Amino acid sequence: MSNVKVFDHPLIQHKTTILRQKDTTNKEFRELVEEITMLMCYEALRDLPLEEVEIETPIQKTTQKMIKGKKLAVVPILRAGLGMVNGLLKLVPSAKVGHIGMYRDEETMLPQEYYCKLPPDIDKRLIVVVDPMLATGGSAIDAVRQIKSYGGAHIKFLCLIAAPEGIEALTKEHPDIEIYCANVDECLNENCYIVPGLGDAGDRIFGTK
């Protein structure tokens, strides 16, 4: 699919393999999530618009390029998406940050929304929605729907691990958004966890299990 980008860079693949290992500590896991996000972000933001500005170097005045206008909004899907935010902010520290809160109903496996706070100028920004895992696609679909209802139009979805089922569902519901991931795994199991996956990303980031 043309709107799905899977990163094959050796550094991303290497770090993702360490991320998956069950004996990787919470500290190491958090650091790896941030590092992988930063590496993916570098390519995902390739199409940020530029404009020419006049500056003065120690030698002379010159015309150079800078990012144009309202730049970026990062919207993590709570709570695991929080682990990816700093990786983006280290590259684009001026980005605004929104939050969309969801949890998965353990009986229905469907996402339940409980919070949404977005920058007021969300319609003028490139929006990067972040969540480490794209499993069923339910949370991503609802998050993008929320953002669109506030006027957001230019949306990218950035995740570390995706299931084919999640990619299919998200692209079917929102064919206009771009999806970036480090790996596409085999499938979902009977509990809707990605196989082989890396377990519960939120628990591993925050040390809650």
Phi, psi and omega per residue, in radians:
M1 nan 2.313 -3.006
S2 -1.180 -0.423 -3.104
N3 -1.643 0.198 3.112
V4 -2.033 2.145 3.133
K5 -2.019 2.086 3.075
V6 -1.855 2.158 -3.049
F7 -1.452 2.244 3.133
D8 -1.955 0.255 -3.130
H9 -1.076 2.367 -3.096
P10 -0.977 -0.673 3.141
L11 -1.128 -0.707 3.123
I12 -1.156 -0.762 -3.134
Q13 -1.128 -0.751 3.138
H14 -1.068 -0.855 -3.102
K15 -1.184 -0.599 3.111
T16 -1.165 -0.632 3.101
T17 -1.106 -0.748 3.085
I18 -1.121 -0.693 3.129
L19 -0.999 -0.673 -3.076
R20 -1.209 -0.511 -2.978
Q21 -1.098 2.363 -3.044
K22 -1.197 -0.357 -3.130
D23 -1.656 0.108 3.030
T24 -1.191 2.247 -3.061
T25 -1.258 2.868 3.106
N26 -1.046 -0.731 3.120
K27 -1.071 -0.835 3.121
E28 -1.103 -0.695 -3.131
F29 -1.068 -0.850 3.128
R30 -1.023 -0.780 -3.120
E31 -1.122 -0.705 3.141
L32 -1.172 -0.712 3.105
V33 -1.026 -0.779 3.131
E34 -1.122 -0.760 -3.118
E35 -1.148 -0.781 -3.135
I36 -1.130 -0.718 3.105
T37 -1.034 -0.756 -3.141
M38 -1.089 -0.739 3.135
L39 -1.143 -0.694 3.124
M40 -1.226 -0.668 -3.110
C41 -1.054 -0.661 -3.118
Y42 -0.925 -0.745 -3.133
E43 -1.477 -0.656 -3.085
A44 -1.122 -0.448 -3.124
L45 -1.725 0.347 -3.114
R46 -1.034 -0.494 -3.054
D47 -1.701 0.288 3.029
L48 -1.036 2.328 -3.107
P49 -1.234 2.547 3.132
L50 -2.033 2.727 3.004
E51 -2.418 2.716 3.131
E52 -1.524 2.332 3.109
V53 -2.271 2.667 3.111
E54 -1.669 2.241 3.114
I55 -2.284 3.028 3.085
E56 -2.203 2.094 3.056
T57 -1.515 3.031 3.049
P58 -1.059 -0.227 -3.090
I59 -1.743 -0.817 -3.067
Q60 -2.934 3.017 2.999
K61 -1.315 2.553 -3.114
T62 -2.700 2.757 3.073
T63 -1.806 2.152 -3.109
Q64 -2.320 -3.133 -3.044
K65 -1.918 2.457 3.042
M66 -2.414 2.826 3.122
I67 -1.111 2.379 -2.993
K68 -1.576 2.366 2.896
G69 1.067 -2.686 3.073
K70 -1.095 2.213 -2.904
K71 -1.683 -1.328 -2.854
L72 -2.493 2.524 2.939
A73 -2.198 2.264 3.067
V74 -1.802 2.232 -3.117
V75 -2.198 1.693 3.069
P76 -1.341 2.495 2.961
I77 -1.513 2.022 -3.070
L78 -1.200 2.504 0.088
R79 -1.818 -0.404 -3.014
A80 -1.093 -0.543 -3.134
G81 -1.062 -0.393 3.107
L82 -1.026 -0.541 -3.113
G83 -1.156 -0.281 -3.105
M84 -1.721 -0.209 -2.991
V85 -1.108 -0.808 -3.075
N86 -1.095 -0.543 3.096
G87 -1.067 -0.643 3.089
L88 -1.335 -0.732 -3.082
L89 -1.175 -0.469 3.089
K90 -1.155 -0.511 3.100
L91 -1.552 -0.635 -3.116
V92 -2.258 1.347 -3.045
P93 -1.145 -0.302 3.135
S94 -1.461 -0.042 -3.104
A95 -1.104 2.512 2.995
K96 -1.477 2.670 -3.112
V97 -2.155 2.128 2.996
G98 -1.787 3.069 3.119
H99 -2.497 2.381 3.004
I100 -2.199 2.109 -3.093
G101 -1.740 2.222 3.098
M102 -2.507 2.664 2.958
Y103 -2.391 2.760 -3.102
R104 -1.663 2.177 3.042
D105 -1.174 2.068 -3.027
E106 -1.197 -0.290 3.109
E107 -1.571 -0.834 -3.095
T108 -1.579 -0.296 -3.052
M109 1.142 0.239 -3.126
L110 -1.667 2.582 3.138
P111 -1.279 2.470 3.085
Q112 -2.061 2.133 -3.116
E113 -1.458 2.470 3.071
Y114 -2.410 -0.098 -3.112
Y115 -2.810 2.465 3.031
C116 -2.643 2.073 3.097
K117 -2.439 2.001 -3.066
L118 -2.134 2.678 3.062
P119 -1.017 2.493 -3.079
P120 -1.112 -0.424 3.130
D121 -1.773 0.582 -3.080
I122 -0.998 -0.513 -3.105
D123 -1.239 -0.249 -3.103
K124 -1.784 0.074 -3.019
R125 -2.081 2.653 2.876
L126 -1.273 2.238 -3.021
I127 -1.947 2.204 3.074
V128 -1.974 1.919 3.081
V129 -1.519 2.271 -3.076
V130 -2.169 2.401 3.062
D131 -2.780 2.235 -3.069
P132 -1.005 -0.567 -3.028
M133 -2.127 2.345 2.970
L134 -1.991 1.657 -3.040
A135 -1.669 -1.606 3.097
T136 -1.318 -0.401 -3.090
G137 1.619 -0.113 -3.053
G138 -1.059 -0.832 -3.122
S139 -1.132 -0.741 3.135
A140 -1.110 -0.751 3.135
I141 -1.054 -0.807 -3.125
D142 -1.189 -0.670 3.130
A143 -1.105 -0.792 3.124
V144 -1.127 -0.677 3.103
R145 -1.074 -0.740 3.099
Q146 -1.056 -0.830 -3.110
I147 -1.081 -0.743 3.112
K148 -1.102 -0.592 3.134
S149 -1.174 -0.357 3.082
Y150 -1.671 0.116 3.087
G151 1.736 -0.039 3.105
G152 -1.134 2.340 -3.063
A153 -2.192 -0.721 -3.087
H154 -1.670 1.685 -2.965
I155 -2.130 2.341 2.994
K156 -2.090 2.578 3.078
F157 -2.036 2.195 -3.063
L158 -2.090 2.138 3.110
C159 -2.419 2.889 3.124
L160 -1.584 -0.848 -3.102
I161 -2.174 2.327 3.125
A162 -2.224 2.553 2.972
A163 -1.694 2.557 3.109
P164 -0.954 -0.629 -3.136
E165 -1.101 -0.689 3.137
G166 -1.193 -0.739 3.104
I167 -1.064 -0.784 -3.128
E168 -1.088 -0.775 -3.115
A169 -1.152 -0.751 -3.096
L170 -1.199 -0.734 3.141
T171 -1.224 -0.534 3.100
K172 -1.207 -0.739 -3.087
E173 -1.374 -0.633 -3.101
H174 -2.306 1.286 -3.079
P175 -1.181 -0.166 -3.091
D176 -1.540 -0.178 -3.086
I177 -1.682 2.739 3.113
E178 -1.741 2.428 -3.105
I179 -2.013 2.266 3.106
Y180 -2.144 2.300 3.119
C181 -2.574 2.752 3.134
A182 -1.470 -0.567 -3.128
N183 -2.620 2.500 2.935
V184 -1.870 2.052 -3.058
D185 -1.539 -2.982 -2.978
E186 -1.282 -0.938 -2.985
C187 -3.023 -3.101 2.975
L188 -1.761 2.527 3.048
N189 -1.530 -3.013 -3.070
E190 -1.139 -0.335 3.099
N191 -1.729 0.199 3.127
C192 1.132 0.510 2.976
Y193 -1.683 2.555 -3.119
I194 -1.270 2.388 3.123
V195 -1.995 2.243 -0.031
P196 -1.321 -0.387 3.004
G197 1.066 -2.694 3.097
L198 -2.602 0.312 -3.107
G199 1.510 -2.734 3.129
D200 -1.504 1.920 -3.058
A201 -1.092 -0.686 3.138
G202 -1.076 -0.803 3.117
D203 -1.081 -0.676 -3.087
R204 -1.328 -0.526 3.073
I205 -1.246 -0.783 -3.004
F206 -1.764 -0.024 3.066
G207 1.194 0.609 -3.072
T208 -1.641 0.104 3.008
K209 -2.500 nan nan
